[in-house]
Amino acid sequence: MASYTVTHEKAECLYEIYERKPELKHQTHYCPGCGHGIALKLLARAIDEAGIRDRTIMVSPVGCSVFLYYYFDVGNVQVSHGRAPAVGTGLSRSLPESIVISYQGDGDLAAIGTAEILHAANRGESMMVVFVNNGIYGMTGGQMAPTTPLGKKSTTTPFGRNEWTDGPPVRMSEILNALDAPVFIERVGLGDNKQIMQAGKAFRRALDIQVKRQGFSFLEVLSPCPTIWKLDPVDAQRFIREDMAKTFPIGNLRDRTKDALSRPAPKPAPPIAELPRILELTDDTPEEPVATPSKPLDLRLRIAGFGGQGVLMLGEVLAEAGLEAGYNVSWLPSYGPEMRSGTSNCHVRICSDPVDSPLVSNPSVLIAMNEPSLRKFLPSVEPGGMVIYNGETEPPEDCRRPDVRFITAHFTALADSLGSSKATNIVMLGALLEAEDLIEEKYVASALRGKVKSQRWLNIDFAAIERGREIACPV
């Protein structure tokens, strides 16, 4: 019987069969000639040689790398588009004995994930990043990627990438090389057997840094994509050697392994019982008993106006007062980007029963601090509800509803007569408290004291509540 020697076999850290598709249990999902298959074999071989299979956690985001958990028999975490470095950071810090490897494409890492990779590298996180650069969006149909070379056509650059309109290609290895913290940065190619052999050495080198826990290692892999570039596999590899390598020169940009120290292990997390003391949340004063609601209540309130009118503060005061009175509450703000004069509104729920949703689609009470807010939200007020409107005159004819109770007054002028128009919201609060049997005023006063630190303003606010009550008081 003839003897033989096995010189090449599937890596042990790869599954024996791939369960993604029953009819393709011995194949990956990659296209013929795709460089991903080569890169995965090199990575799998490096993991086997390092003997770290049981300690390895692969992080794969959206893109052609998305099914790594079907192939690698190691720890696997699937993450959102571009977020692999952020999740890898959490894994590395919470499981310091693990070997964390993120595997990302150029559309993922160099586009939506730019901030994550930049800051993970700048912190020198203990993780290995494999950056597969094929110069195009592969999974989503061939759009221009951040790394698409100049002049190359894609579905979004049918006349070729233009430096003046699209900018030059992004060179991530060079960008990260400007940072102080990374230990190892290298760019390799998969354009021929010589390049592949060199890439294998770089995979082992980058992974060894993780075994020694020396810090951040980054390996950029120029990879052929025959399907999207519409090339046969041979020409696709030539494209890597002759086109991609001109734009992204192959070579080592940084190797500080001789001088890099092992990253210190993180301090153990403190016991949960110690967190209040560490965060200075302890309070020696005895806790006051929680109030019991005096009556059933289900207040669904919408407060709306311009930014700067105290819309959100009024909602907070009501929510805090309801909470002190023993009710279940929610407060949900919604506002534009402007500090002043932009739109602003908030949803407030104060309920005897648990709050099922913080959204108030059909308010029982609308506080409209200007006419645009009245026009926008009046149609949503439930029949039998109430509207408190800040207007110099009665609402326009097309802003009235016979099935809704209106309290209309020039609340701004009333507040101004008390010392400041900024108290308009509190005058309207007083009108609400008088018109509806809601929360005892002592809880409202307590909530105001928690929000307003100036005694002068507290005096104005308490006077504003009384003025609002007078306006709403039935004659």
Number of C-alpha atoms within 10 A of each C-alpha: 3 3 4 6 5 5 5 6 7 11 19 15 22 21 17 14 14 19 15 16 12 9 9 12 13 14 14 19 16 15 14 13 20 19 25 25 17 16 23 19 16 20 23 21 21 24 24 14 13 12 13 17 21 13 16 21 24 21 26 29 24 19 19 20 22 19 17 22 20 17 20 22 19 19 16 18 17 18 17 14 18 26 24 29 32 17 19 27 19 14 20 19 16 13 15 17 15 22 28 30 25 23 26 29 30 29 29 26 28 23 16 14 20 17 15 19 22 18 15 20 24 17 16 20 26 31 31 26 26 22 23 27 31 29 27 26 25 21 14 11 13 18 20 24 24 23 23 27 23 16 14 17 19 20 14 13 16 12 11 17 22 15 12 7 7 14 11 17 18 19 15 22 19 15 10 19 19 10 14 11 19 25 24 24 23 23 24 27 31 26 23 13 10 10 15 18 14 14 26 19 14 26 26 17 18 25 26 19 24 23 21 15 22 25 25 24 30 28 24 27 26 30 29 31 28 22 18 19 19 10 16 15 18 13 16 23 25 18 20 23 21 11 14 24 18 11 17 23 15 18 16 14 14 16 17 14 18 8 9 17 13 15 16 10 11 11 7 7 8 9 7 7 8 9 13 11 10 10 8 8 9 10 9 6 6 6 7 6 7 11 11 11 18 13 10 11 17 17 19 23 26 27 25 29 26 22 19 16 21 21 26 24 17 21 26 22 23 24 23 24 24 26 20 21 21 20 28 19 23 24 20 16 17 11 17 13 10 12 11 12 13 13 19 23 23 23 24 26 28 28 21 18 12 13 15 9 9 17 19 19 15 18 26 20 24 27 28 28 26 16 16 13 20 23 15 12 19 21 14 14 23 17 15 12 16 23 25 24 24 25 20 13 10 15 17 10 7 7 13 17 15 8 12 17 15 17 19 20 21 16 27 21 16 20 25 14 11 17 15 16 16 17 26 27 30 27 28 33 26 24 26 24 20 19 18 12 10 17 21 14 14 12 19 24 17 15 20 23 16 11 14 13 10 9 10 10 17 16 11 18 28 18 19 29 26 17 22 27 20 15 21 20 12 8 5
